[in-house]
Amino acid sequence: MTEPKIKNVSKLENFQGFEGEQFTHFFVEQYAFPKQILSEITLESCIFKQVDFTNLQIQEITLRDIIFEECDFTGFDFSKCYIERVTFKNCKFTGSNFNLAIVKNTTFDQSKLTYTNFSEAKLTHVTFKCSDMKEISFMRCTFSKIIISECDLEKSDFLETSLKNIDLSDSNIFGIRFDISSMRGAILSREQCSIFATLFDIQVK
């Protein structure tokens, strides 16, 4: 996976929000956006730390080469967005919407993604690690080169999404929703296999 390519960023001491359609090469820290509706915004080669995006509405956002650390995206609408070479570390996404998003070379690390909707999104070279993903929806997603490590996937939804070659062995998958084709080729621990065996009334010696 390719890391964010960030260089020559300048820290903004008196940041007053986004102006124009493109925002590049800046470092923004400890800021809360006021209520604002924007469209077709591109953020590139930036760092955001402890920034609250919850009051911001952006239609068709593009994120490229960004680091978000300790940021709050609770309820944020990422639908139909384009995300490439982005790292989200210790961020909040509860109830956010990534429906029909395209996400590439991106990491979600130690983040809270409960009740987040990724349905029909296309994810390529995306890593989820040490994150709370309870009741997340990956329904009808397209996965390619996905890593899920030490995450809580309790009651998550993978209906009509292939988990082939995805290692779930160190994650909690209690109560996940799936169909037979979804789980074909998934990598599970022995304990997880035993749980699935009981679901299908299979006896394991």
Buried (B, 14 or more C-beta within 10 A) or exposed (E): BEEBEBEEBEEBEEBEEBEEEEBEBBBBBEBEBEEEEBEEBBBBBBBBBBBBBBEBBBEEBBBBBBBBBBBBBBBBBBBBBBBBBBBBBBBBBBBBBBBBBBBBBBBBBBBBBBBBBBBBBBBBBBBBBBBBBBBBBBBBBEBEBBBBBEBBBBBBBBBBBBBEEBBBBEBBBEEBBBEEEBBEEBEBBEEBEEEBEEEEEEEEE
